[in-house]
């Protein structure tokens, strides 16, 4: 029998009842499962082993003998089944002449270039992806360039909780719970000196703080 050339990514799902294989694309991992090929020898041996387990004696010896026969011939049978499975799955795959990977025709093969999409990307797909990425990047740049704080007081002292009652301030100028001013003036009206909130007299000129 000639050597079988095909993707290295495959799973052998065979049991003593028969043979089945799954072949996977080297690029995306999508799989193609072949039809189940029943094994007459394996099924007969399984039946004899089951009967031997129930009744013992002669049937048990027959089951054991059938199992030895199954082991002896299952190797060639498995090879034939695998060869047939390769013939069944191969029309769904192409081998890229550049990277030599076996890829699925449905998702990873560029038929125009006769190469896989890793070696010859789909230009329309790449263009669409680059346009989308550029759009997001330009949008972020334009948002950063906008002055989103023009109506926000960035210099007055802010408080997360009202110092009088402890309620959440929610960014307001007056406490929504007790009405106390949350952003008291911290600059002397006479000399312009800045001071800490709650100061009663200006530490520079002694002016009484409103």
Secondary structure, DSSP 8 states (H G I E B T S, - for coil): -------S-EEE--BTTEE-EEEE-TTT--EEE---EE-HHHHHHHHHHHHHHHH-HHHHHHHHHHHHHHHHHHHHHHHHHHHHHHHHHGGGEEE-TTT--EEEHHHHEETTTTEETTTS--HHHHHHHHHHHHHHHHHHHHHHHS---TTS--SS---SB-TTT--B-TT-SB-TTT--BSS---B-TTT--B--TT-SB-TTT--B--
